C-alpha cells in the first residue's frame, strides 16, 4: 500500500489550514472549498486504510518510524491496529460531514476553518501515534483550536465553556505527562515507544503500575468523561457550534477510552485488575446518572450532551470487564456507534436551531406533520441511541452487558436500568416534539435541506449496516482485542 | 611566566574577541551620539544593529576556531558560552530592533540609548564566559550599570524614574550580598576560581564529612545574589515595578538577555564551582523553584497591566527553569539551556507584541486588548502563539522546554516538584488565556485597526520562527546543547 499514508492523513488537513491562511479573508467560497477538500482527502485515505488493513493480525500496520529528537529518544512513530483503524475512519468521516455542516458559519470564516482543520490533524494524530511524546503533542495540540472554536463561534456562555474545557483537559494531561516521564525513566533502555513499554509491562512492579494507571486514568477519565469529571462536557457541548459539538461527542470523548485501551490496559494489567470494579462502578454510575439528568433537561442539545455521559459509561463498563473479548469488542463498537449516532443527533439539533433559534423541547410540537423527513431521520437516530435492535447502538450495549455480566453481576444489573431510563427520556422527547399537533416554533421550520441530508445520510446508513451486520466492524477489531485480552492475561 | 608569550597573548585576545568587538563599537556609538548636533533617531540604531550582528558573527567564528580558557583561567569560551552568547546576542538584537520606535519618540539622548545597550551586552557576554568569581562580579556590574540608566530612560515619567531608582538601590544591595557570599566562599576555600573552588569544597567535605555552617551561609548569600538578578521568588519584589516603569524594550531586555546571562553564570557557579556542595543547595533551589512557580503564577492572575503580568509570569518562568537545576547533571544543564533559548523567543516575542500595541494605543492595560484579533489579526496571532509557548502547549518551543526540565527533575527524583510545576502551569494557562480571550472573544465594540511597524514585524517574525522551529525541529539543536552541557560538567 501507499507509504506514508498515515502522515498524509494527518498533514493534509494541516496543509489545508495553511492554504486557507493564505486566502483572502472575504473569499468565503474559496475557503469553504479548500476546507472541504482538505477534510475529504483524509476520508479517501481512511477508505484506502480500511481496504489495505489486514484484519487477521494484531500487529501494527502502516508503520512509519523516524527519529525526531534523538537526544530525548523521541521518535515520529505512527502505526495502526484494530483499535485505531476504526477510530481513524470515524474521525475522518465525521470531520468531513461536520465540515459540510460548517457552511452556515458566516462570522470569521477563515479563522474558523483554519482552526477546524488544525483540530482534525490533532485528532487523527492521537489515534495514529505510537510514541508517547508524539501522542502527548497531538493530544495537547487539539486543545488550542478547540478552545478557539468554542470561544469564538459558540453560544452565549462560550467563553466560560471554552476556558473550562481547556483547563479541565490540561489538568488531566499533566498527570499523564508525569506518568509518561516516569515510564520513560523506569525503562531500560529509556524509551518513549508505546509498543516497547507494553512489551516491558510484565517487569513493572505492582506499586508502579498502580501509580501510573491512576495518573493516566485521571487524564482519560476527564476526556471520556466519567463521573465526577464530567462537568465540562455539558458546558462545552452545549455552547460549541454544531460541527464542533459533533466532533467533541463523536471523536474527542473517544480519546479517553482509546487511551485506556491503547495504554492503560496492556501496560498496567495488574492495576487494571485491581481497579476493574471501581471502573465498572464509575461506568454504571455514569450510565444511570447521565440518564437521570437527561430526564430533567428542557434543552434538546443539553439532553444529547448528557446522553453522551450516559453512553460513554457503557464503554467504561466494557473496559472494566478487561477479560472478556465480548465486552471489549462491545466497548469499541460503542465508541464507533456513539460517534455515528450522537454526531448525527448534534447535526440534527443544529438543523432546527438554525431555523427557529431555540433548542427548548417545549417550544416545539407536532413536528412530524410539518417536517416529516427531518422527523423521520431524527426519530431513527433517537431509536438508534436508545438501543433499538437492528441498529448499531443495540449491538454495542448488548455486547458490553453480555461480556461484563460474569464479572460484575449486580453492577451490570444496575446498569441495565440505564437502558430503560434512556428509552424513557428519549421517548418523552419524541412525544413532546414530534407527535401531537403543530405548536410553538414548529411553524417556522422548513424541512431538512440537501446539504444537511448529505451530512446525515452516511451516518444513518452506517448505523443501520453496523446494526444488521456487525461483523463488518467486528472483523477489524477482533484480532487486536483477542491479543489485548491475552496480554492482560485474564 | 618570565618571557612575554606572543602566541599566548594572541590566543587570549582571540577568545575575548566578541566582547572586544562589541565594546569598541559601543564606545563608537556613544561618541557618535555626542558628536551629532541633533541626534538622528535612525543612525545610531543602525550602527548598533550592525554592531550586534558583527558580534554575533564574531562569536560564532570564535566558537568555531578558538576553544578554551584565557587570562589565567578566568575566562573561557566553551560550547556553553557559545550557546548562551548566541542567546544573549539574540536578545540584544531583538531589543535593538524593537527599540527603533521607542527611541524615535525620545527627545534627548537617542544615541546613548544604543550605546548603553551595547555596553550592557558586553557585560552579559563577559558573564557568560567568566569562570572566576571576581571576573563574574565585575561582568555583572558592567551589565547592570547600563540597565539602571536605561530603566529610568523616560525622563519625564515618574514611573520610569521610580523604576530606575528601585532598580539601582535593590541592584546595589543584591550585588553587595553576592559579593559578601563570594567573600565567604573565598574565606572557606582560599580561591575565587570556580574549578579550584570545586576541589576545595570537595576537600572540606572529605576531611570533615560535612560542611561547616559558614558554607551554608555562603551558599545562601550567593543564591540570594543570583535570586535578585534572576528575579527569583522571594527576591522578585523589584521586578514588577521596574518592568512596569521601564521603557518596554528595556523591560524585554531585562527579562530575557540579562536573565540568560545570569543563568549561564548560575550554571557555572552551581553546576561546576559548587558542585561538590550540591546536597547543601539542591533542597534550597527546589524550594525556591516551587515558590517561584506558585508565587509568580498566582500573583499574575490578578494583574491588570500587561507588563506587570509578564513580570510575574517571568518570575514563574525562572521557577520552571530552576526545576532543571535540581538535577545537577547533563539533563539539568541541557534543560536549563534549552529553556532559556525557548524563553528568549517566547518572552521577547510577547514583549514585542506589547510594544507594538502600546506604540499605537498608548496603553498597557490588559482590558484594552479587547478585540485585538479584529484590530490586527497578525499581532493577535503572534501574541497568542507566544503566550501559548510560555504556557507550554505543543508544538511550541515552550512545550519541549517544560518537558525537558520536568524530565530532568523526574530523573533526579523530584517528582513533587514536577507535580507542583505542572499544576501551576494549569494556573498559568488561566491568565495567559485571559489575554487570548480578550483578544479573540471581544465584548462590545472594538476600536480601529492597528498597524505594526516594519521593524517590529521583523522582530516578531524572528521570534515566531524561533518558537516554532525549536518546537518542531529541535533535534540537532538539542543534541548540540546536550554536548555543551556534557563538556561543562566534564570540566573541559
Interface residues (C-beta under 8 A of the other chain):
Chain A: X67 X68 X69 X70 X71 X72 X111 X133 X136 X137 X140 X141 X143 X144 X147 X148 X151 X152 X158 X159 X162 X163 X166 X167 X170 X171 X174 X175 X177 X178 X181 X182 X184 X185
Chain B: X334 X373 X377 X388 X393 X394 X395 X399 X400 X403 X404 X406 X407 X410 X411 X415 X418 X419 X422 X423 X425 X426 X429 X430 X433 X437 X440 X441 X474 X475 X478 X479 X482
